[in-house]
Amino acid sequence: MMNEDLKHELDIYYETIKEGRPNYRSCYNSFLEYCSKFSEYSLRKLLEETITISDIEMACIQYFKNSRKATSLEAIQRFLTAIDQFFKYLKNKKIVNSHLEDGCRRKEVIHRICIGLNEELEQKIYLPFDGKNELKIVEEQIKLLNKNNFYQFGQSVIYRLLTNYGFKEKIIINLKLDDFDRKKGTLLINFEEEGSISIHLREDIFLDLDRYCTLHKYQSRVHLFTKSNGISLTPDSILGTLKGRMKRFDIPNFTPTSVALQGVAALIEKGLTIGEIKILTGFETQKIEDVSKYLLTDVDVEETINAKLSILKNLGVPQQTILANIQEQYNLSPEDSKKYL
């Protein structure tokens, strides 16, 4: 049994936006269905006192499971934006939910939804390991690693290589001892048939990597990083000690890939293009695009698109070409893209 007061308010609001946002209807229908368990609540009790961000996350997950069209990160962002817009409308009517004052379309909310949905999605969404509490715990555990044990100390070095440069795990595993120039402070990154690139390491990373090599029990090894027995690393052993500790803290999504995508996020925020990041990190385009989309809040999207449109208009690019451009890049519907013109 649905909450009739909520249905009435959603219908009124949707009538005001349906021309520009027709794809919000399914979002609101799903939210209404989720709220059916609160069918006896008044509108104010439901929307001011009862609904929390956890409810929004669960409603979004339900939306995905019930919709054949919802398969991507954009659908999550669309649902959260639709809810944000509805609660902004309610605020004008003096209905305020303190739990949602910071908005629903936030990275940590998207992250939790994706973690809950990755088994359901046709195409897995790749996310950086960047929750504030989770990062704090990792940093605390890194401080507890045995600094005189080359394998444990090596994990702290690898963690910073991943978070600063976004290297795909395969690159870390295949690094050779000879790839590290201890005099110049450079690291040679090889991309098989695609060639190689030499990067100057940050001073603190260089000094710790140099110390790691001094500590290493197997000085005649081939690979730069190894397991404690000197054998080549595997994906499970790259951050083996840290992964074990994260499990004890019940922290999901701590993998070499998710940590490296934290580095990809840092490269995106520095202004590198997807092509440049692909060359440096070895990651596939899809993973980099997932991170790029994940980083965009609703405000970021608006500002980014408006800045892009300003440039295109000044260059005299035809209106239809501009529409097609932003539709493709930001996965907007024709109706959504028109509001920027």
Secondary structure, DSSP 4 states (H G I P E B T S, - for coil): ---HHHHHHHHHHHHHHTTT-TTHHHHHHHHHHHGGGGTTS-HHIIIIII--HHHHHHHHHHHHHH-SS--SHHHHHHHHHHHHHHHHHHHHTT---GGGTT-S--HHHHHHHHHHHTTT-SSPPP-----HHHHHHHHHHHHHS-TTSHHHHHHHHHHHHHHHH---HHHHHH-BGGGEETTTTEEEEE-GGG-EEEEEPPHHHHHHHHHHHHH-S-TT-SBSSB-TTSPBP-TTTTTHHHHHHHHHTT----SHHHHHHHHHHHHHHTT--HHHHHHHH---HHHHHHHHHHH--HHHHHHHHHHHHHHHHHTT--HHHHHHHHHHHHT--HHHHHTT-
